[in-house]
């Protein structure tokens, strides 16, 4: 009872014991989160309530010797959110990232999630969030695979075989277990080998695993294409490119990262789907007029085409509208769907709340005391 405040600390092993790698439950959680988002029972940062977060970046040549210098993925970010419904929880993911971490045997990003009581702001949990973040990042594409991908999908393409592609492929196999072929396009042999070993070990029903030399080779004939390349931003002409004539009719293309298509394809023939249209509106507001230079996801490009008067905004479909039955799953069985996933802190709060409650039920974690009585009350 207040004023005493205790909270639960969950390290990475605690998170695993509490079910953070349960992809089926994670997809179900993300689906419920998307429905709550549609009815408006959530808040994120910024005046618009839809900001991805607040990011601290660093100068290329800082004046002060102790200040970090800009580099690949060198940043800090706070990503706050509240999610209502059965979750009814506030929280913030703290995101520290530096590509140089790998030289120290660390992941590129080190993430922590704090969950807070919605009334008092007191912490209820503090948890390791690398695996949590990876799985929710795969599960949101998983909701799209469940609804938008061909029911009898057989061939998948993976462009950029990193950690995010592993969880996305895990989600893909969870909802489309008919897949028996995967084509993989990567830049380095090490990541390719790791991904191939991952598929062989975890999904033995996938009989054909092929590393290919080009994005075109990966895309041709694939029912589902997932792209998560680590590409520099700023110059859209350098983003990974997919030509329309490479794409199989009825295919789903999903990306959480940089990807480029021809404008006329996005304007006239593709069906653009977003995970949260308001997130893309917020990005357009924050980074206009060239948001796509900073946020290289096709949904951002589609919003720029809307702003330029080239694309009817009604042609951009929000996945939550499909989940709620306000939009059809497909308008044409041969349509090509481009599903953009921007990532949102409400996803972390949703999955983190489920894992926290699992941990409470199982008696997992370490109880820590903030205070027995606050000295400044």
N, C-alpha and C positions, 0 to 999 in steps of 0.2 A: 504494500500500500504506500501511496505517496505520503511524505516527500522522499522516502527511500527510493532510489532508482537502481535497478539491476538490469543488465542486458546480456544476451547470449552471443558468445563469440564462436564462430564456426570456421575452422581452418579448412584447407582444401580436402583433406581426408574426411573430415566431418561432412562436408558438402556431398562427397561421393556416397558416403553411408546414408545420407538423407535423401538420395535419389536424384541428384542434379543431372545425372546422365540418362535419365528415363525419357527418351525422346518422344515416345507416344504421349506421356502425360504432359510434356513440355508443349507439344503441338496443340493438344487440347486446351492447355492454359492460354496459349497465344490466340487461339480462336476465340475464347471467351473474352480475352483482353480487347481484341479487335471489335467485338460486338459492343462492349462497354464504351469503347472509344467512339463508336458510331452514334450512340445516344448521348454522348457528351459527358459521361461520368468519369472524367479524368482532368488533370491539369499537368502541363509541363511548364518549362521556364518561359520567361519573356512576357511582355505585355499582351501578346497574342495567345499565350498559354500553349504554344506549340513549338517552342524553340527546342532544338536538339540538345543544346547545352551552352555553357560558357567556356570558351577555350582560351588558354594562355599559350601564345606562341612566342618565339624569341627572335631577335634580330640576327641577321647574317654576320654582322661584325659588331658585337656589343661593346659599349664604351667601358664597361666594368669587367675586370678580369674574372671575377667569380660568377658572373651571369652566364647561364647556359647559352651556347651558340646554336643557331638554327641548323637542322640537319634532317635526314629522312625520319619521318614520324616522331619528331622531337616536339612534344607538347604535353600540356596538362589540360584536363577538362573535367568540369563538374556538370553532372547530368541529373537534375532534380525532377521529381514527378510525384503526383498523387494519383492513385487508381481506386475507384469506388467499387460498388457491387460487392461480391463475396470477398474481395481482397481488402478494401477499405484501409489502405496503408499508404503512408508517405515514405519517401526515401530518396537517396542520392547515390549515384555511382560515381566514384572518383577514378579518373582514368589518367595514368601516367604512361607515356610512351616514348621509346627511343630505340631505333633500329640497332644501335650499337650494343644494346643489352645482350644480343646473341653472343657477342664475344666473351661475355661473362657467364655464359651458361643460363641466362635468364630469357624468358619470353619477351618479345618486342614490347608488349603492353603488360603492365601490372595493375590489376583492377581490384577495387574493394567496393562493397555495397553496404551502406548503412540504412536500416529501416527505422522509422520513427513513428511514435504515437501521433496520430493526426491532431489530437487536441492539445497536448502539452509540448510536443516536439521532442520529448525524451527518447533516447535510443532504446529500441527493443532488441535489435540484433546488429551485429557487425560481422561481415562474412567475406571470405575469399570469393572473388567474382570472376576469375578468368574462365573457369569451366562454365559457370552460370551464363556468362555473357556469350561464350561460344555456342552453347546449346540454344539459347533463345535466338541467336543470330541465324542458326540453321533452321529453327522451328518456324519462324515467320515465313521464309520461303516454303517450308513444309506445308503450311496452310494453303499457299498458292498451288503447290504440287497436287494437293488433295482435291482442290476444286477445279483447277484450270488445265492440268495436264491431261493428255489422252488416257482414257481408262485402261487401255491395253498397251501402255508405253513399254517398249522393249529396249530402246537404245537411248543412252544418256551421254551428254558431253560435259566434261569439266574443263573449264578454262581457268588456270591458276590453281594448282593442286595444293593449297595451303591448309591451315587449320580450319578456316571458315568453310572451305569446300568439303572437308571431312564431315563436319556436322550437317551441312546442307545435303550431302549425299546420304548420310544416315537418315535424315528426314525423308528424303526421296524414297529410299528403300522401305521406310516404315509405311508410307501411304501408297507406293507403287511397287510392290514386291515382284511384279511381272518383269522388271528390268533385268535383262540377262547380258547386256553389252554396255560397256562404258569406254568412251574414247577420251583421252586425257591430253591436253596441251599445256605444257609447262615450260619454264625457261631453264631450270636447273635440274640436272639428273638426280640430285639428292632428294628434292621434294617429290619428283616423279616416282622414285623408288619407294619412298615412304608411303605415298598414296596408294600405289599398287599393292604394297604389302598390307596396308590397312583394309583394302577391299577384299583381298584374298582371305584374310583372317576373319573379318567380321561378316562378310556377305558371300558365302561359298556358292550361292545360287547364281552369282554373276560369273558366267563361264568364259566370257570374252572380254579381256582387258587389253586395251591397245594404246600405247603412247604414240601420238601423232606429231607431225612436224609443223602443222599450221592450224590456225583457228578454223579455216575453211574445212580442212579434213575432219576436225572435231564436229563441226556443226552439221555437215551434210549427212542426211539420213537420221539424225537424232530427233527423238520425240520431245526430249527435255534438254535444254542447254542451261547450265549454271556457270556464271562467270564471276570470279572474285580475284581479279588481278591486282597486284600492288603497283599501280601506275602513277607517275608524276602528274600532278594537275597543272592547270594554267594554259595549256595549249590543246584544245579539243582535237585538233587534227592528228595528234599523237596518241589519242586514246585507242584502245583495241577496237577493231572495226569488224562488223558483220554485214555482208552484202545480202540483200533480200533473196537473190536467186540461190543462195546456199541453203536456205531454210526450208525444211520440210513443211508442207501444208498441215495445218492443225497443231504445229509445234508450240511449245511454251519456252520462252527465253526469260530467265530470271537472273537478275544481277544485284549485287550489293556494292558494286564498285564501278570503276570507269568502264564505259562501253559506248560505242558510237554506231549510229545507223545513218543512212541517207535521209535528209529532211523529207523528201517526197514520200518515202515509205512510212515515216511516223505520221505524216499529215493525212495521207490518203488510204493507207491499207492496213497498217498495224493497229491492233487494239492495245492501247496503253493502259496498264493497271498500276495503281499505286497502293502502298500499304496504309498511307494516311495522307490524303490530299492536302490537308491543312499544314502538314509538315513542309510540303513542297511550296505551298503559298508563303510560309514563313521564310523559307530559304530565299525565295524570289524577292521577298520584301527586304531581307537582311543583306543580300549580295547583288541586288540588281545594279546594272542591267545585264551583267555577264555571270550569273550565278553558276552556270554550267562549267565555267572556267575553274571554279572553286569546288563545287559539288558535282562530280562528273557522272552522275547517274542519269539514265535516259529520261526518267520522269521529270528531272529538272530541265532537261532540254525541251521536253514537251511543254512545260510551263512557259519557257521562253518563246516557243512558237505561238502559244496562246497570247502572250503579251504583245507579240509582233503582229497579231491579227491574222496569222497564217493557219492556225488550228482552232477549231471550235472546242471550247473548254468542256463541252458535254461529251466529247470523244475520249476524255480521260476518265476512266472508271475507277472508283475506289473499291478495293477488295471488301471492306466492311459492308458496302452496299450490296455486294453479291451475297455475303454471308447472311444478311438480314432479309434477303429476297427482294430487295428494291431494284436490282439489276439482274439480268439473266446471266447464268454461268457462261454461256457462249451465245453469240449472235449468229454465228455461222460455223459449222463444224470444220471448215477449212481455214478459219481465221488464224493468223499468227499473233500470239499474245506476248507482249513485252511487259514483264512484271518487275517493277522497280521497288527495291526494299531499302529504305533509308536508315532504319534503326532508330529506336526511341527508348528513352529511359523508363517509360511505363512498362516496357517488356521486362526490364530488369526487376522492377518493383513487383510485377506479377509473379515471375518465376521465383524470385527471392522470397516472396511471402509464402508460396507453396512449400518451398524447401525449409524455411524457418518453422512452419507449422508441422512439417514432417519430423523435423529434429526434436521439437517439443514432445511430440507423441512418442518418439523412440528414445527419449532421454539422451540425445546426442548433443555434444558441444560443451563449452565451458561457461559457467555463469560468472560474470564480472560485475563488480560494484562500481557505480559512478560516484555515488555518495549515499550515506545513511540519512544525512540532513544537509541541505545546501547551506554553505556559509554566507551566501549573499542574498538569501531570500528575505 
